[in-house]
Amino acid sequence: MTMTDPIADLITRIRNGSLARHDSVLVPWSRFKEQLCAVFKSEGYIDSVVVEGDGPGRSIRVDLRYTEAGMPVITGLKRISRPSLRRYSSAGDAPRVRNGLGVSILSTPAGILPDREARRRGVGGEVICEVW
């Protein structure tokens, strides 16, 4: 059976895994998901991203990050643009999340970028999700 929104599935697995205090979550592989997880890692929301297996059965293992007190680093993760309602933003209008405490992630012609980097490069695109 095909999935309507695989990015929402990735976001939901990460959100649920962190709320349940799992060490890691497994998601089916795609290049877009791998790049999105790499942005989560570069922004400090997850520990590591590892592609496991090869061929059509590949998956991504996302190691979740927690504070020293055992609380999840990701307190909120929300899908913004979805298949039924796409959300686009120009470079100057890239949304700020929680006055800069969070990050919105955009899919741009320059790749998948956090909002600060998209503004710095002057590129806009589709607003994929917000993390705080």
C-alpha positions in Angstrom: 0.0 0.0 0.0 1.3 3.4 -0.9 1.6 6.2 1.6 0.0 9.6 0.9 2.5 11.7 2.8 5.8 10.0 3.7 7.3 13.3 5.2 4.4 13.5 7.7 5.1 9.8 8.5 8.8 10.7 9.2 7.8 13.7 11.4 5.2 11.6 13.3 7.7 8.8 14.0 10.3 11.2 15.3 7.8 13.1 17.4 6.2 9.9 18.9 9.7 8.2 19.4 10.9 11.2 21.3 7.8 11.5 23.5 8.1 7.7 24.2 11.8 8.2 25.1 13.0 5.8 22.5 16.8 5.8 21.7 16.1 5.7 17.9 13.4 5.3 15.3 13.5 3.5 11.9 11.9 5.1 8.9 11.8 3.9 5.3 14.5 5.5 3.2 14.2 8.2 0.6 16.8 10.8 -0.4 14.5 13.7 0.7 14.0 12.1 4.1 17.8 11.6 4.5 18.5 15.2 3.6 15.7 16.4 6.0 17.2 14.3 8.8 20.6 15.8 8.0 19.2 19.3 8.6 17.7 18.1 11.9 21.2 16.8 12.9 23.0 20.0 11.8 20.5 22.1 13.9 21.2 19.9 16.9 17.7 18.3 17.3 18.9 14.7 16.7 22.1 12.8 17.4 22.8 10.9 14.2 21.3 9.6 11.0 22.4 6.2 9.6 21.2 4.6 6.4 20.8 0.9 7.0 20.6 -1.8 4.4 20.8 -1.5 0.6 18.4 -1.8 -2.3 14.7 -1.2 -2.0 14.6 -2.3 1.7 16.8 0.5 2.9 15.8 2.4 6.1 17.0 5.4 8.1 17.9 5.0 11.7 17.4 8.3 13.5 19.1 8.5 16.9 17.1 10.9 19.1 18.7 13.5 21.4 17.7 14.1 25.0 18.8 16.7 27.6 20.9 15.7 30.6 17.6 15.6 32.6 16.2 13.0 30.2 13.8 15.4 28.4 13.5 15.3 24.6 15.4 18.1 22.8 12.5 18.3 20.3 9.5 19.7 22.2 7.5 20.4 19.0 7.6 19.2 15.4 4.9 20.3 13.0 4.3 19.6 9.3 3.4 22.9 7.5 3.2 22.2 3.8 1.2 19.1 3.0 -0.1 17.4 -0.2 -3.5 19.0 0.1 -2.2 22.5 1.0 1.2 23.6 -0.1 2.9 26.5 1.7 5.6 28.5 -0.1 7.7 31.4 1.2 10.0 33.9 -0.4 13.5 34.4 1.0 12.6 37.5 3.1 9.3 36.0 4.4 10.7 32.7 5.7 8.8 32.1 8.9 10.4 32.5 12.2 9.5 29.9 14.8 9.1 31.0 18.4 11.1 34.2 17.8 14.1 32.3 16.6 14.1 29.6 19.3 12.9 27.1 16.7 13.6 26.4 13.1 11.5 26.2 10.0 12.9 24.0 7.3 12.4 24.9 3.6 12.9 22.9 0.4 14.6 25.4 -1.9 16.4 25.2 -5.3 19.6 25.2 -3.2 18.5 22.1 -1.3 16.8 21.6 2.0 17.7 24.5 4.3 16.8 25.9 7.7 15.1 29.3 7.6 18.2 31.3 8.7 20.3 29.8 5.9 17.6 30.4 3.3 17.3 34.1 4.3 21.1 34.4 4.2 21.3 32.9 0.7 18.3 34.8 -0.5 16.3 31.7 -1.7 12.7 30.9 -0.9 10.8 27.6 -1.3 8.3 25.2 0.2 8.0 25.4 4.0 8.3 21.7 5.0 8.1 21.8 8.8 8.8 23.6 12.0 10.9 22.3 14.9 11.2 23.8 18.3 
